[in-house]
Amino acid sequence: MGKQECYENYPFWVVLISNLLSISIYLIGAFIVYQVGLIWSALYLCFVLFLEFRLLKGHCTSCYYFGKTCAFGKGRISNLLFKKGNPKNFFNKEMSWKDMLPDIMVLAIPLVIGIFILITSFNFLILALIILLLLLSSIGNGIVRGIACGRCKQREIGCPAEKLFSKQKKQNKRST
């Protein structure tokens, strides 16, 4: 199978699916956190909004898709809110697992709370939501990232996340 052509602007269906996935993960997480209190759920959602804002301002402004339709629609949103950054800042950035820790917390916080709820007072709804959250975060994200990254022009130019994950793949191949 040959190399796929990159999208200049992603089709609407890709943006829709990728955003429905993210919103579903956020809402399921907020519902699980809500079980310990409304204020905690509100804080969780504020954390998620902070991460989205950080992404729009700190990364999207320097991305190839700034002002265009990326797989997540954030290039257009970032263009409405911020000035264009320097594209060299995007592809020269080094990314580590430590940089991804806040994003991992979006999943970890509701999982820890959900597991605590299951231990203290078992609830089938919380169990189902934890399973769904894990499936969406792993398989769902894998499918969406495969579609998004497979046709991404920025990945071709240079993407710190792609560098991080391809480095991980190379290390895994060496150890086998």
DAQUI-V788248 format. One record per pair of residues at least 12 apart in sequence whose C-alpha atoms are under 10 Angstrom apart, sorted by sequence separation. I is the first residue (numbers start at 1). J is the second residue. D is the distance in whole Angstrom. If there is no record, write none. Layout:
I:J:D
I:J:D
This chain:
29:41:8
30:42:8
33:45:10
63:75:8
66:78:7
67:79:5
114:126:6
115:127:8
118:130:10
30:43:9
31:44:10
61:74:9
62:75:9
65:78:10
66:79:6
67:80:8
113:126:10
114:127:8
149:162:8
27:41:10
30:44:6
60:74:7
61:75:7
65:79:9
66:80:10
29:44:8
30:45:7
59:74:10
60:75:6
61:76:10
63:78:10
111:126:10
114:129:9
115:130:8
29:45:9
59:75:10
60:76:9
61:77:10
62:78:10
66:82:10
67:83:10
111:127:10
114:130:7
60:77:9
61:78:6
66:83:9
67:84:9
113:130:10
26:44:9
27:45:8
30:48:10
56:74:7
60:78:6
61:79:7
66:84:7
111:129:9
112:130:10
26:45:7
55:74:9
56:75:8
59:78:9
60:79:8
66:85:9
110:129:10
111:130:6
56:76:10
58:78:10
61:81:9
110:130:8
111:131:9
56:77:8
57:78:7
61:82:7
62:83:9
63:84:9
66:87:9
26:48:7
52:74:9
56:78:5
57:79:9
60:82:9
61:83:7
62:84:6
63:85:8
64:86:10
111:133:8
26:49:10
55:78:9
56:79:9
61:84:5
62:85:4
63:86:8
64:87:7
107:130:10
110:133:9
111:134:9
57:81:8
58:82:10
60:84:9
61:85:5
62:86:5
63:87:6
53:78:9
56:81:8
57:82:7
60:85:8
61:86:8
62:87:4
63:88:9
56:82:8
57:83:9
59:85:9
61:87:8
62:88:7
63:89:9
64:90:9
107:133:8
57:84:9
58:85:9
59:86:10
60:87:10
62:89:6
63:90:6
64:91:10
107:134:8
53:81:10
57:85:9
59:87:9
61:89:10
62:90:5
63:91:8
61:90:9
62:91:9
59:89:8
60:90:8
107:137:8
58:89:9
59:90:7
106:137:10
58:90:9
59:91:10
104:137:10
59:93:10
22:72:9
51:102:8
52:103:10
19:71:9
20:72:10
51:103:7
18:71:7
19:72:6
15:69:8
17:71:9
18:72:6
19:73:8
48:102:9
10:65:10
14:69:10
15:70:7
16:71:9
17:72:9
18:73:9
19:74:10
47:102:9
48:103:9
51:106:9
8:64:9
9:65:8
14:70:9
15:71:5
16:72:8
47:103:10
8:65:8
12:69:9
14:71:6
15:72:5
16:73:9
48:105:9
7:65:10
9:67:10
10:68:8
11:69:8
12:70:10
13:71:9
14:72:8
15:73:6
47:105:9
48:106:7
9:68:6
10:69:6
11:70:9
12:71:9
14:73:9
15:74:9
47:106:8
8:68:8
9:69:5
10:70:6
11:71:8
12:72:10
8:69:8
9:70:6
10:71:6
12:73:9
44:105:10
45:106:9
100:161:9
7:69:9
8:70:8
9:71:8
10:72:9
11:73:10
44:106:8
7:70:8
10:73:8
91:154:8
7:71:9
9:73:9
90:154:9
91:155:9
95:159:9
96:160:9
97:161:10
44:109:8
91:156:10
93:158:9
94:159:9
95:160:5
96:161:8
9:75:10
44:110:9
91:157:7
92:158:8
93:159:8
94:160:6
95:161:6
87:154:10
90:157:10
91:158:5
92:159:8
93:160:6
94:161:8
95:162:9
96:163:10
97:164:8
90:158:8
91:159:5
92:160:7
93:161:9
95:163:8
96:164:7
97:165:10
41:110:10
88:157:10
90:159:7
91:160:6
94:163:8
95:164:6
96:165:10
87:157:10
88:158:9
90:160:7
91:161:10
93:163:10
94:164:8
95:165:10
87:158:10
72:144:10
91:163:9
71:144:9
71:145:9
35:110:10
30:106:10
33:109:8
34:110:9
71:147:8
72:148:8
29:106:8
32:109:9
33:110:6
36:113:8
71:148:5
29:107:7
32:110:6
33:111:9
35:113:9
36:114:10
70:148:8
71:149:8
28:107:10
29:108:9
30:109:10
31:110:8
32:111:8
33:112:9
34:113:10
35:114:9
26:106:8
29:109:8
30:110:7
32:112:10
33:113:6
71:151:9
25:106:8
26:107:9
29:110:5
32:113:7
33:114:8
36:117:9
70:151:10
71:152:8
25:107:8
28:110:8
29:111:8
32:114:6
35:117:8
70:152:8
31:114:10
32:115:10
70:153:9
26:110:10
29:113:9
33:117:10
70:154:10
25:110:10
29:114:9
32:117:9
65:152:9
64:152:9
65:153:8
64:153:7
65:154:7
63:153:10
64:154:5
35:126:9
63:154:7
64:155:9
63:155:10
32:125:10
64:157:8
32:126:7
63:157:10
64:158:10
31:126:9
32:127:10
63:158:10
63:159:9
32:129:8
28:126:10
31:129:9
32:130:8
29:129:8
28:129:7
29:130:9
28:130:8
25:129:10
28:132:8
29:133:7
28:133:7
27:133:10
25:132:9
26:133:9
24:132:10
25:133:6
24:133:8
25:134:9
25:135:10
25:136:7
24:136:8
25:137:7
24:137:10
22:136:9
21:136:7
22:137:9
25:140:10
21:137:8
25:141:10
22:140:10
21:140:7
22:141:9
21:141:8
18:140:9
17:140:10
18:141:8
21:144:8
18:143:9
19:144:10
18:144:6
17:144:8
18:145:8
15:144:10
18:147:9
14:144:8
18:148:8
14:147:8
15:148:9
14:148:8
10:148:8
7:148:9
10:151:9
6:148:10
9:151:10
10:152:9
6:149:9
7:150:9
8:151:9
9:152:9
6:150:8
7:151:6
8:152:8
9:153:10
5:150:9
6:151:4
7:152:6
8:153:7
4:150:7
5:151:6
6:152:5
7:153:7
8:154:10
3:150:9
4:151:6
5:152:9
6:153:5
7:154:10
3:151:9
4:152:10
5:153:9
6:154:9
6:155:9
6:156:8
